[in-house]
Amino acid sequence: WNLNAVEGRGMFIKHHRYAHVDIRMYNSEEENHQNYIRWNFPDENIQKGIDYKTGIETSLIFFTKYLSGLRGKQVYLTFEITDASYHPVDTRGSYDYEIATLYAIFSCFNKQFFKLVKNCG
């Protein structure tokens, strides 16, 4: 990956578990060499009391460390979280968003990983 912008969507759907995250990531152009997360969707998309940010951040930190290890040098990325959603009954918390974020990262590199089914009926 040449660190140009890529986009992905991840959904974690399991019995009584649900989370959805859309992500865009690319090389960080900031001068002070840091990873950045930009939350580009309204907080109202997630029910109050659900700790979605911790789960998303955990997966992004893991991915950055993994990628840096593969390359043999520190990689700095900007992550834009462009959308996220929850289910009022089935979303449990940060773990759901941690998995959904990993799936979103996977789908940045493999568009077949996640396909949104438009008509289930």
N, C-alpha and C positions, 0 to 999 in steps of 0.2 A: 504494500500500500504506500503510495507516494505522499500521503497525508493531505491530499486534496479533500474537499468536502464530500462526505457521504451521508446518506440518510437511511434510517431504518425504523421499523415499527415492531414492538414486542407486546405480546399479550400473554399473561399467565392465567390460564383458566383450568381450574381443577375443582373437584367437588367442594363447594363452599369456599372457594378461593378465586379472586379475580383482581387483576391489575392490568393497566394498559399504559404504555409509554411510547412516544414518538421522539426520536433523537436525530440531531444533525451534529456531526463532529468533524473537526479539521485541525490542522496545525495551528498552534497558538501563535499569534503575531505580536503578542505583548512583549515589551522590552525586558521585563523583569523575570522572564522565564518561569511562569507558573501555569498550572492548569486552571481553567475557568469553567464555571457552570453558569449558563444564562438560562433563567427560568422564563421562557417566552410564552407563557400561557397564564390565564388568570387563576389565582388560588381558589376561586369559587368552584373550579372544576373538580376539586377534591373536598370531600366532607371534612369539616373541622374535627380534629381529634385523631385523624389518620396520619401517622408519621411516614409520609411517602418520601420526603427528601432524604432521610437517613438511608433508606434502602437504595435509592437511585445513586446517592453519593458513594455508598459502599461498592457498588458494581463498577462505577466509573474509576474509582481509585484502583480497584483490582485490575481492570483492563489497562490502565496507564502503566502500572507496575509490570504487568505481563508483557506489554508491547515494548517497554524499555528494556526488559530482560532479553527479549528476542533480538533486539537491535544492538544490544551491548552499550547503549548510552541512553541517558535520560531523554524521554520524549515529552513534550509539553503540548497539550491539546486544549482546544476550546470545545465544550459540549453545550449545545443548545437543546434544551428540553422544550420541544415545540408543542407538545400536547400530552396530556395524561388524563386518565379517568378512573372511576371506581364504581363499584356496585354497592348500593346502600346496605345490603345484607351480607354479601360474600367477600367484601374486601376486609382483610384482617389487619394489615399494617405493613411495616417496612419490608418484611420478607417477601411479600407479594410483589412489591415494586423492585426489589433486588433481582428477582428472577425475570420479571418483565423487561427490565433494563438490559440484562444479559441477552435476552432474546432479541431486543432491538439492536444491540451491537452486532449479533450474529447476522441479522437481516441486512445490515449495512453492506455486508460482503457477499451475501447469498440471498438474492431476491426471492428465491424459491423457498427459503426457510419459513417465511410467514406469508400466507396468502389470505387476504380477507375474503371470506365467502359472502357474496352479495345477496344470494337468495338461498336460504336454508330450507325453504318450504317446498 
